[in-house]
Amino acid sequence: MLSSKPYPARVPSRPVAPPQPTYPPAPVSRSAPLPAVSQPVRKVVRDVRPYRKVVVAFGLAALLVRFGVLPEVIYYITGVNTYLLYITVIPAIIASLVSGGWKQTFTLRAPYWWMAFFGWMILATPFSFWPGGSARFLLSYGRTDLVFLFIAGGLAVQWRDIRALYYTIAAAAVVNILTAQFFADDSNGRISLTASGTIGNSNDLAAHLILVMPFMLFVILDKKRSLFIRVPLILSIFYGLKIILGTASRGALVAVLCGFAFMLWRATPTQRAVSVAAAALLGVVFMAILPAATIGRLANLFGGEHYEAEVSGDVRSYLFKQSVNYTVHHPLFGVGPSQFANYEGTARVAEAKVGVWKDPHFVFTQVSADDGIPALIFYVAGLISALAAVIRTHRKARQLKNIEVTNACFCYLLAMVGFLVAGSLLPFAYHFYYPTMIGIAVSITVAAKRQFEESAAAPAIAPRAPWASPQF
């Protein structure tokens, strides 16, 4: 039966939260476009495909073998040629080709300049003093040195790849220091290696350590790493400095001083004070423990008298003058790729004199005398372009307060500052160091850019209202 009485009010089964006040949305700047979230996400998905791990693994293995000088050390100990360099480099190159890493290498201008340098050497070969010797040299250079431009340049696409790259070179530096500890020959006040031909010479050993030790510093600066890793690396750096000074290489001493000046330039006032105090303490310690012959040779740099150092300086001065002379007389193609020593020795014999039969101990006149002034322009442009790219990345990382990227760029620049001083005073023009460091600059730039994009594309977490329940 119908009734006109109202129905009783329905009682809710559970309490209903009071309506929350609404706030006007935050104003959106019309000048700043919204971050594109979809594109970086697609890149991340593409870059973490399984084959990328294989590419990185082979590339890191090749870098560890080359920087650690492992084939030579193993051969010295066992007498067995393991062909480790070819075993690691060939798969690394194949992986780079298949994955498209070689295309990534050319994302900067520096590799273009370096390939132009290599191309000019090819053009200079027919005009060489010994075309056959230059052709064999170019084949060897492309097979064992130039390939590291593509291995290092196509290796990293994510920042964790850069972290692995730095840790690998740091591990190679530890191997170098251990090799120097167990297989060092300290004669006439100069430390050299008996277990290696590549870095067995005192000057070569010092320059090599100056390049790889800053990568150990990167690991030390990583606060996420355990003290059981960081403290031994700190001690290793101190011991590495002792080895560098123990080689009595005057160029290495200048390089260390330049690296220290670079550190002071980039440091905070507190860090500068600590660095100066530590350097003063280490200077006193090293002066006390280094042999008198070593200190005497190093003192020749500041006007001291040392017969062997003076003779070495005279030879270097002669070779430098000859390299400038050959550059002036052969400005376009030089005397031929890697033919300076043969040309100089033959010319001196023709004059009834004794030739030195060595390359000039200055990288840039070595290139100009061997390959001509255009090759020197390409060479220098490649190095400057790589340094400029890392400097730009370092500046951007500091603006975004990305500590790890900042540290990585700083350690790279520290390594290059020291090595460009020590290595430039040696006949290192065609060593694997320069193309490898250009490739690393490419990887740093690419990986850091993606790191910045992913950080910018990450959705910001809105502040929680005081009455909202906590999220776990």
VOGU-3710 file (C-alpha; in Angstrom, 3 decimals, decimal comma):
1> mlsskpypar> 0,000/0,000/0,000  1,402/3,349/-0,990  2,137/5,881/1,735  2,946/9,562/1,672  5,446/9,263/4,575  9,062/9,912/3,635  11,593/7,083/3,724  14,132/7,154/6,558  17,570/8,478/5,673  20,073/5,769/4,576
11> vpsrpvappq> 22,926/5,304/6,985  26,244/4,757/5,193  28,054/1,539/5,988  31,414/3,394/6,457  32,269/7,006/7,087  32,737/9,247/4,094  35,751/11,573/4,056  34,830/15,232/4,088  35,252/16,999/0,774  38,846/18,191/0,326
21> ptyppapvsr> 39,419/21,787/-0,592  40,515/22,425/-4,139  43,397/24,611/-5,095  43,973/26,368/-8,373  46,448/24,539/-10,648  50,026/25,744/-10,713  50,629/28,237/-13,494  52,372/26,821/-16,546  54,912/28,944/-18,330  54,021/29,394/-21,981
31> saplpavsqp> 57,656/30,018/-22,875  58,940/26,713/-21,472  57,628/23,677/-23,404  56,454/20,653/-21,499  59,045/17,835/-21,325  58,557/15,143/-23,927  58,204/11,991/-21,865  57,513/9,462/-24,584  60,704/9,919/-26,621  63,259/9,296/-23,808
41> vrkvvrdvrp> 61,215/6,325/-22,627  61,399/4,754/-26,072  65,165/5,330/-26,118  65,607/3,636/-22,767  63,591/0,618/-23,892  65,583/0,324/-27,088  68,962/0,714/-25,407  68,478/-1,980/-22,789  67,972/-4,766/-25,308  70,009/-7,879/-24,465
51> yrkvvvafgl> 72,630/-7,453/-27,216  73,752/-4,172/-25,685  75,212/-6,116/-22,771  77,278/-8,151/-25,216  78,549/-5,006/-26,954  79,555/-3,424/-23,654  81,177/-6,625/-22,377  83,386/-7,068/-25,451  84,309/-3,370/-25,516  85,273/-3,339/-21,837
61> aallvrfgvl> 87,308/-6,516/-22,260  89,257/-4,952/-25,134  89,937/-1,786/-23,121  91,043/-3,776/-20,076  93,461/-5,820/-22,158  94,907/-2,770/-23,915  95,227/-0,395/-20,975  96,328/-3,182/-18,634  99,006/-4,332/-21,133  97,920/-7,860/-20,197
71> peviyyitgv> 99,237/-9,768/-23,266  102,790/-8,567/-22,645  102,692/-9,290/-18,921  101,266/-12,779/-19,468  103,864/-13,493/-22,140  106,667/-12,352/-19,807  105,446/-14,655/-17,036  104,441/-17,737/-19,057  106,266/-17,373/-22,355  102,948/-18,002/-24,156
81> ntyllyitvi> 101,487/-15,585/-26,691  97,774/-15,575/-25,815  96,697/-13,173/-28,606  94,364/-11,582/-26,072  94,282/-8,315/-27,983  92,903/-9,947/-31,126  90,595/-12,236/-29,142  88,913/-9,218/-27,547  89,234/-6,556/-30,255  87,762/-8,547/-33,137
91> paiiaslvsg> 84,489/-9,422/-31,299  84,305/-5,837/-29,995  84,536/-4,436/-33,524  81,962/-6,917/-34,853  79,619/-6,047/-31,999  80,074/-2,338/-32,705  79,247/-2,844/-36,393  76,195/-5,006/-35,725  74,795/-2,732/-33,015  75,403/0,484/-34,934
101> gwkqtftlra> 77,944/1,732/-32,423  80,137/2,999/-35,250  77,338/5,412/-36,184  77,209/6,737/-32,625  80,953/7,411/-32,845  80,263/10,104/-35,424  77,798/12,052/-33,297  80,624/14,507/-32,515  82,999/16,339/-34,839  86,150/14,977/-33,208
111> pywwmaffgw> 85,986/11,519/-34,891  85,503/13,207/-38,281  88,691/15,178/-37,734  90,566/12,046/-36,677  89,383/10,085/-39,697  90,463/13,021/-41,862  93,891/12,716/-40,258  93,984/9,000/-41,081  92,775/9,690/-44,616  95,536/12,230/-45,152
121> milatpfsfw> 98,110/9,670/-44,037  96,749/7,369/-46,744  97,133/10,163/-49,309  100,687/10,813/-48,113  101,779/7,182/-48,436  102,534/7,233/-52,213  104,805/10,248/-51,632  106,578/8,611/-48,698  110,330/8,174/-48,432  109,526/4,438/-48,152
131> pggsarflls> 105,987/3,752/-49,450  106,088/0,078/-48,515  107,023/0,826/-44,916  104,317/3,479/-44,644  101,695/1,115/-46,083  102,572/-1,599/-43,568  102,463/0,955/-40,775  99,001/2,198/-41,803  97,685/-1,364/-41,857  99,038/-1,985/-38,363
141> ygrtdlvflf> 97,758/1,347/-37,042  94,260/0,789/-38,361  94,128/-2,777/-37,028  95,439/-2,246/-33,499  95,074/1,463/-32,661  92,465/3,281/-34,752  89,840/0,598/-34,030  89,666/1,791/-30,428  88,062/5,007/-31,658  84,998/2,949/-32,609
151> iagglavqwr> 85,187/0,535/-29,678  85,214/3,349/-27,118  82,964/5,685/-29,112  80,169/3,168/-29,646  80,340/1,523/-26,238  78,156/3,633/-23,941  74,543/4,678/-24,431  73,442/4,706/-20,791  75,292/6,275/-17,905  75,837/2,901/-16,237
161> diralyytia> 77,949/2,014/-19,291  80,209/5,006/-18,563  80,471/3,906/-14,944  81,536/0,437/-16,100  84,007/1,999/-18,551  85,668/4,064/-15,827  85,803/1,117/-13,456  87,433/-0,994/-16,177  90,216/1,523/-16,838  90,666/1,920/-13,074
171> aaavvnilta> 91,116/-1,858/-12,842  93,685/-1,658/-15,645  95,505/1,041/-13,675  95,661/-1,286/-10,657  97,134/-3,974/-12,915  99,753/-1,485/-14,158  100,735/-0,514/-10,627  100,981/-4,144/-9,516  103,074/-4,905/-12,587  105,413/-2,070/-11,657
181> qffaddsngr> 105,590/-3,392/-8,104  106,629/-6,922/-9,091  108,500/-6,382/-12,363  110,221/-3,028/-11,940  113,852/-2,479/-12,802  115,329/0,391/-10,795  118,681/1,109/-12,376  120,539/4,406/-12,497  117,800/6,020/-10,449  115,072/5,353/-13,044
191> isltasgtig> 112,190/2,871/-12,723  111,321/0,889/-15,847  109,396/-2,317/-16,541  110,926/-5,607/-17,564  107,520/-7,198/-18,220  106,395/-4,885/-20,998  107,737/-3,488/-24,213  104,921/-1,002/-24,760  105,331/0,828/-21,448  108,661/-0,646/-20,375
201> nsndlaahli> 110,545/2,589/-20,984  110,607/4,936/-17,999  109,040/7,869/-19,845  106,354/5,691/-21,427  105,461/4,119/-18,072  105,076/7,524/-16,412  102,876/8,909/-19,199  100,696/5,784/-19,169  100,111/6,005/-15,414  99,315/9,712/-15,653
211> lvmpfmlfvi> 96,536/8,856/-18,111  94,903/5,955/-16,251  95,212/7,008/-12,601  92,461/9,696/-12,749  89,992/6,912/-13,495  90,868/5,480/-10,096  90,024/8,865/-8,628  86,517/8,569/-10,115  85,937/5,381/-8,117  87,274/7,049/-4,973
221> ldkkrslfir> 84,872/9,982/-5,405  81,909/7,601/-5,642  80,503/7,649/-2,099  78,342/4,617/-2,869  81,422/2,427/-2,997  82,675/0,668/0,100  85,681/1,938/2,012  87,262/-1,479/1,411  87,492/-0,412/-2,246  88,161/3,299/-1,917
231> vplilsifyg> 90,941/3,205/0,695  93,155/0,721/-1,228  92,680/2,854/-4,346  93,814/5,956/-2,450  96,950/4,107/-1,374  97,407/2,890/-4,958  97,325/6,473/-6,242  100,012/7,479/-3,747  102,140/4,521/-4,806  101,488/5,333/-8,461
241> lkiilgtasr> 102,770/8,863/-7,888  105,900/7,376/-6,350  106,406/5,247/-9,463  105,872/8,257/-11,743  108,455/10,302/-9,862  110,689/7,238/-9,610  110,927/7,094/-13,403  112,790/10,432/-13,170  110,873/11,607/-16,228  111,066/15,374/-16,374
251> galvavlcgf> 108,114/15,560/-18,743  106,075/13,494/-16,306  107,019/15,853/-13,462  105,767/18,817/-15,506  102,594/16,868/-16,282  101,974/16,139/-12,598  102,414/19,819/-11,755  100,010/20,810/-14,544  97,464/18,259/-13,323  97,778/19,605/-9,797
261> afmlwratpt> 97,244/23,156/-11,063  94,136/21,998/-12,927  92,781/20,406/-9,749  93,333/23,624/-7,819  91,584/25,613/-10,544  88,453/23,475/-10,378  88,434/22,969/-6,586  86,588/24,861/-3,865  88,599/27,012/-1,410  88,475/24,266/1,215
271> qravsvaaaa> 89,578/21,640/-1,295  92,420/23,908/-2,413  93,703/24,243/1,149  93,549/20,481/1,714  95,192/19,767/-1,654  98,071/22,179/-1,031  98,700/20,706/2,434  98,603/17,149/1,068  100,935/18,066/-1,801  103,424/19,656/0,600
281> llgvvfmail> 103,382/16,560/2,808  103,813/14,217/-0,160  106,646/16,377/-1,480  108,544/15,997/1,779  107,892/12,233/1,867  108,971/11,669/-1,735  112,113/13,762/-1,288  113,018/11,505/1,638  112,360/8,146/-0,047  113,446/8,740/-3,653
291> paatigrlan> 117,056/7,883/-4,565  119,532/10,701/-4,907  120,090/9,863/-8,599  116,365/10,260/-9,277  116,185/13,602/-7,494  119,307/14,782/-9,315  117,821/13,991/-12,729  114,538/15,698/-11,898  116,436/18,715/-10,567  117,928/19,166/-14,049
301> lfggehyeae> 114,509/20,536/-15,036  115,085/23,488/-12,690  118,700/24,164/-13,632  120,512/21,356/-11,843  123,413/19,506/-13,474  122,973/15,915/-14,578  125,072/14,482/-17,411  122,612/11,854/-18,702  119,715/14,317/-18,609  121,756/16,923/-20,498
311> vsgdvrsylf> 122,707/14,401/-23,201  119,086/13,308/-23,535  118,041/16,951/-23,801  120,567/17,583/-26,571  119,289/14,624/-28,598  115,693/15,739/-28,185  116,584/19,271/-29,197  118,300/17,982/-32,344  115,337/15,774/-33,286  112,903/18,640/-32,720
321> kqsvnytvhh> 114,904/20,947/-34,996  115,082/18,257/-37,672  111,309/17,670/-37,468  110,694/21,388/-37,977  113,173/21,387/-40,866  111,441/18,444/-42,566  108,064/20,091/-42,048  109,250/23,245/-43,796  110,735/21,324/-46,738  107,842/18,828/-47,037
331> plfgvgpsqf> 104,813/20,822/-45,880  102,100/18,934/-47,759  102,759/15,220/-47,254  105,851/15,125/-45,037  108,542/12,491/-45,414  105,993/9,670/-45,088  103,842/8,170/-42,332  106,144/6,810/-39,590  109,253/7,432/-41,718  110,982/10,240/-39,819
341> anyegtarva> 113,551/7,939/-38,177  114,442/6,226/-41,470  114,634/9,513/-43,349  116,812/11,178/-40,717  119,164/8,227/-40,372  119,578/7,785/-44,128  120,168/11,495/-44,682  122,846/11,606/-41,975  124,615/8,550/-43,384  124,582/10,167/-46,838
351> eakvgvwkdp> 126,346/13,139/-45,262  128,952/10,802/-43,709  127,552/11,480/-40,267  126,000/9,336/-37,559  122,228/9,304/-37,556  120,052/9,110/-34,458  117,449/6,850/-36,133  114,712/7,908/-33,705  111,394/9,751/-33,931  111,115/13,292/-32,554
361> hfvftqvsad> 110,022/13,498/-28,939  107,258/15,964/-29,690  103,960/14,621/-30,978  102,919/17,589/-33,074  106,126/18,038/-35,056  106,266/14,254/-35,398  102,915/14,407/-37,206  103,829/17,418/-39,331  107,199/15,984/-40,360  105,753/12,556/-41,159
371> dgipalifyv> 102,430/13,486/-42,751  102,435/17,198/-43,532  100,803/20,301/-42,109  97,217/19,356/-43,147  97,510/16,152/-41,106  98,669/18,200/-38,116  95,621/20,475/-38,455  93,266/17,468/-38,472  95,138/15,932/-35,541  94,938/19,008/-33,326
381> aglisalaav> 91,335/19,739/-34,321  90,288/16,231/-33,266  91,830/16,605/-29,818  90,446/20,098/-29,254  86,975/19,071/-30,403  86,915/16,117/-27,982  88,045/18,270/-25,070  85,492/20,954/-25,911  82,660/18,396/-25,923  83,580/17,100/-22,469
391> irthrkarql> 83,990/20,656/-21,132  80,462/21,506/-22,332  79,115/18,359/-20,693  80,962/19,189/-17,476  79,470/22,695/-17,427  75,952/21,331/-18,027  76,362/18,702/-15,298  77,427/21,340/-12,784  74,400/23,463/-13,661  72,090/20,476/-13,126
401> knievtnacf> 74,005/19,466/-9,962  74,632/15,990/-11,343  77,593/14,990/-9,185  78,522/11,722/-10,891  78,589/13,189/-14,399  80,554/16,166/-13,072  83,135/13,868/-11,478  83,422/11,756/-14,624  84,078/14,798/-16,816  86,560/16,209/-14,296
411> cyllamvgfl> 88,547/12,956/-14,154  88,587/12,739/-17,957  89,872/16,308/-18,265  92,456/15,710/-15,527  93,733/12,649/-17,392  93,925/14,533/-20,680  95,659/17,582/-19,188  98,392/15,417/-17,703  98,738/13,139/-20,702  98,794/15,944/-23,267
421> vagsllpfay> 101,827/17,297/-21,426  103,660/14,023/-20,744  102,596/12,249/-23,947  103,267/15,225/-26,193  106,937/15,151/-25,145  107,241/11,561/-26,408  106,929/9,942/-29,851  103,315/8,951/-29,087  101,629/10,367/-32,195  100,338/7,020/-33,427
431> hfyyptmigi> 99,602/5,254/-30,150  96,113/4,018/-29,332  95,717/6,551/-26,519  94,479/9,477/-28,576  91,763/7,746/-30,664  90,624/5,886/-27,545  90,256/9,069/-25,513  88,355/10,712/-28,363  86,006/7,719/-28,402  85,533/7,970/-24,636
441> avsitvaakr> 84,656/11,653/-25,061  81,918/10,617/-27,512  80,514/8,037/-25,100  80,567/10,491/-22,194  78,732/13,122/-24,216  76,068/10,723/-25,524  75,446/8,977/-22,200  75,377/12,239/-20,230  72,903/13,805/-22,656  70,536/10,868/-22,248
451> qfeesaaapa> 71,012/11,001/-18,509  69,993/14,658/-18,511  66,971/13,930/-20,737  65,757/11,107/-18,534  66,116/13,264/-15,427  64,155/16,092/-17,063  61,463/13,694/-18,334  60,946/12,008/-14,958  57,520/13,056/-13,618  57,752/15,392/-10,662
461> iaprapwasp> 56,161/14,043/-7,451  53,456/16,436/-6,248  53,642/17,474/-2,587  51,328/15,387/-0,394  48,426/17,185/1,291  48,601/17,141/5,108  45,375/15,153/5,394  46,262/12,530/2,798  47,244/9,053/3,953  50,963/8,149/3,635
471> qf> 52,100/6,133/0,612  54,447/3,185/1,009
//
